[in-house]
Amino acid sequence: MTDVAMKTKWPTRPITIFTPSSADEDDTNAQNLTVKEIVARLPPEQFRVIMISEGRPDPRIAGRGNTDLVPWTEHWNTVRLLRRCFFTRPDIYFFPRCGPLDRAFFESRKYLGRSTALVSYVVMMMNDLTGTGLIGRSIIEADRLCSNSKYVAETVREKFGLESTIVHDGVDRRFFFAPPGEVRNSDSLVVLYAGSLQPRKRVELLVQEAARWPTVQFRVAGRGETEAHCRALCRMHDCSNISFLGHLSSRQLGEEMRRAHIFLFPSILEGHPQVLGQAAACGLPVVAMNVYRPDFVLHGETGFLAESDSELTQYLEVLLRDSSLRQSMAAAAGRHSRKFDWDRIVEQWIELFREVVAERQSYSRGQTAS
């Protein structure tokens, strides 16, 4: 806790948080999932939340007191939502993205004055490509800057020279948990990938591995621009042991993870992928790249982090051949995942939001006194 927060009483009225995030139940965007889990756990008597809803909202948020869901319509969304910011004067604008509403918020901050604090959450590694535009601006102008992993925080420091508070994403235990007994049937091995199908994810490597292991089932959950190419590679290699599952809900993904034996994630550009935490919670040993050093994976204990494509292949082979190692890593992954329980993580957010508002109140009193 900061010195300012320690010397300042917490607000006696509810803190108002505005976030440009969707409350929709079927929205599986990683950033929106994060915000929904946080909002669902914020005490309504302490926090008023304003967010967006286009379809059916998450029932936990729809039933939460002190929550305003602003309908998303075909036209004038930016204007309507920005007016909500002006009229409400929220204490916190939380988790800006790159949309027109965020751009309008940044341009209008001088009219909102110092009453609204900007809390930014960085969920992608920062470099000359990712740290531009509104993302870079949200980092530079933030009143409180947070990152979702140690590695992401390091890249923020290297790119911008700024320190950020590390607050990990959590795991939704409603959908992601280990199968009973944490022992899987090993008669037919299953390797699972989940995520979008785009060039940086390199799903083509799963097709190559499927060609090498014709008796192993490879399953791909997700959609994206490289799907057609991956399917063409399957035909080229005559791979009948790979299935494209399309987009899955969180419930369906959890079920797939409990049926699998290994989670293979060859992506080379990430922040801190939630799907690795979800796999760990389901007792899945992970094989991923080490370039973004995910905190969800302990190398050699809950899975393997490869430095090269050849290592990725080698580690997958080790797990496919060693059932005892798979089982020990599965158990270790489940234990490690408990560190990322959402209830524990939201306590960090509650403390952080309170500190930000306390600091803002202290600043305002100082300005008045001067």
C-alpha positions, 0 to 999 in steps of 0.5 A, a space after each residue: 500500500 502506498 504512503 498516500 493511501 495509508 494516510 488517507 481514509 478510504 472513500 465512504 461512497 461507492 467508487 465508480 468505475 467505467 470500463 469499455 468492456 463487454 459484459 456479454 455472457 458469450 463474449 470470450 475475448 480474453 480482455 473482456 473475460 478478465 473484466 467480467 471476472 473482476 466486476 463479478 467479484 467487486 462488492 456492489 456496496 463499495 463499487 459502482 460499475 458501468 460497462 457495455 452490453 450488446 447481447 445477453 449479459 453474464 448472469 453474475 453481472 446482470 444480477 449484481 447490484 450497483 451495475 449499469 449496463 449501457 446497450 451497444 447499438 448500431 449507431 452513436 455508441 461512442 457519443 452515448 458512452 462518452 456522454 455517460 463518462 461526462 455526466 457520471 464523472 467516474 472515479 476510474 476509467 479502467 482498462 482502455 483499449 484501441 477503440 473510438 471510445 478510448 480515443 475520444 476519452 483521451 482527447 476529452 480528459 482535459 474536460 474531465 479534469 483530475 476527477 477521473 483516474 486512468 488505470 491501464 492494464 497491459 496484457 501484451 509484450 511491448 515493443 516498437 510495434 505493439 507499443 504505439 498508438 493508443 496503447 502507448 498513450 494509455 501506458 504513458 498517461 496512466 495514473 496507475 499502470 498494471 501488467 499481467 505478467 513479470 515478462 510483460 512488466 519487463 517489456 513495459 520498463 524497457 520500452 517506456 522506462 515505467 514501472 507497473 504493478 503485476 496483477 495476473 489474470 485468474 482462472 475461472 473455476 466454474 469451467 476449468 478444473 481437473 478431471 476426477 482423480 486427475 488421471 486420464 485414460 492413456 489408451 488414445 492420447 490427445 494433444 490440444 491447441 486452443 486460441 485464434 488461428 493467425 500467423 503468430 500462433 503457428 498452428 501449422 506446427 500442430 499439423 506437422 506434429 500430427 503427421 509425425 504421430 499418426 496414432 495420436 489425436 490432435 485437436 484445434 479449438 479456435 478460428 482465424 485467418 490461417 485455418 484454410 492453410 492449416 486444413 490444406 496442410 492436413 490434406 497434403 500430409 494426409 492427416 486424418 488424426 487432426 480435428 478443427 473444433 471451431 470456436 468453443 465456449 469456456 464450458 466447452 473448452 474446459 471439457 476439451 481440456 479434461 479430455 486431452 493429455 497435453 496442451 501444445 501452444 507454439 505461439 511466438 508473440 504473446 503477453 500472458 495467455 490466459 489459455 495456459 492458466 486454464 490448461 494448468 487448472 485442468 491438469 494439463 502439462 503444457 508445451 509452449 515457447 519460452 519467448 514470453 516466459 509465461 508465469 502459468 508454466 513452471 519449466 520442467 515441473 508443470 510443462 516445458 518452455 522451448 527455446 526453439 522449434 526443435 526443442 518444442 518437438 523434443 518436449 512433445 515427444 518426451 511427454 507423449 512417450 512418458 505417461 508417468 511424467 505426464 501424470 506428475 506434471 498434470 498434478 503439479 500444474 493443478 497445484 500451481 494453478 491455485 496461485 491464480 485463483 480469481 478471488 485472490 486476484 480480485 482482492 489485489 484489484 480492490 486494494 489497487 482501485 481504493 489506493 488510486 481513488 485515495 491518491 486522487 483525493 489527496 491530490 485534489 485536497 492539496 490543489 485546493 489548499 494551494 
